[in-house]
């Protein structure tokens, strides 16, 4: 499915950041905004830049939650954008 890798990579990057901040447990995507595709990544693409701007990080009894806005750049041009990425990291039970 086109764009699925870009969205998945941004969600994983946000989850990695939450873990780096100290969350322990299992990460899970909890939501995302509407994605905007304006390009594609081909096998010959070269360097791809993934960037997530974390807008909220919250620690609760149930786990950690992060919200952010993400972009994917190819050849210094934005090819994918998604606002309101949401990831939770929940303690293992």
C-alpha positions in Angstrom: 0.0 0.0 0.0 1.6 3.3 -1.0 2.6 5.5 1.8 2.2 2.8 4.5 6.0 2.6 5.0 6.3 6.4 5.5 3.5 6.4 8.1 4.8 3.3 9.9 8.4 4.8 10.0 7.1 8.0 11.5 5.1 6.2 14.2 8.0 4.0 15.0 10.3 7.0 15.3 7.9 8.6 17.8 7.7 5.4 19.7 11.5 5.2 19.8 11.6 8.7 21.2 9.1 7.8 24.0 11.3 4.8 24.9 14.4 7.0 24.9 12.7 9.3 27.4 12.3 6.4 29.8 9.2 4.5 28.9 9.4 0.8 29.3 6.9 -1.6 27.7 5.2 -2.3 24.4 4.7 0.5 21.9 1.4 0.8 20.0 0.2 3.3 17.5 -3.0 4.9 18.9 -3.9 7.2 16.0 -2.8 9.6 13.3 -4.1 12.5 11.3 -4.7 12.7 7.6 -1.6 12.0 5.6 -0.6 14.1 2.6 1.4 12.4 -0.2 3.2 14.4 -2.8 5.9 12.0 -4.0 7.1 8.4 -3.9 10.1 6.5 -2.8 11.7 4.3 -5.4 14.4 1.7 -4.8 16.9 4.2 -6.3 15.8 7.0 -4.0 19.0 7.4 -1.9 18.9 9.3 1.3 15.5 9.6 3.0 15.0 12.0 6.0 12.3 11.2 8.6 11.5 14.0 11.1 9.0 14.0 14.0 8.3 17.2 15.9 7.0 16.0 19.3 4.3 18.3 20.5 3.1 16.4 23.6 4.6 13.8 25.9 2.5 12.6 28.8 3.2 10.0 31.5 0.1 8.4 33.1 -0.7 5.4 35.2 -1.6 3.5 32.0 1.6 4.3 30.3 3.3 7.0 28.2 1.7 8.8 25.3 3.3 10.9 22.6 1.8 13.2 20.0 3.7 14.7 17.1 3.8 16.0 13.6 5.9 14.1 11.0 7.4 14.7 7.6 9.4 12.6 5.2 11.9 14.3 2.9 13.5 13.0 -0.3 16.2 15.0 -2.0 15.4 17.8 0.5 11.7 18.0 -0.6 8.8 17.0 1.6 7.0 14.0 0.0 4.8 13.0 2.9 3.3 14.8 5.8 1.1 13.7 8.7 -0.1 15.7 11.7 -1.3 14.3 15.0 0.7 11.1 15.1 -0.1 9.3 18.3 1.8 6.5 20.0 1.5 4.9 23.4 4.0 2.8 25.3 2.3 0.5 27.8 3.9 -1.6 30.6 4.1 -5.3 29.8 1.6 -7.5 31.7 
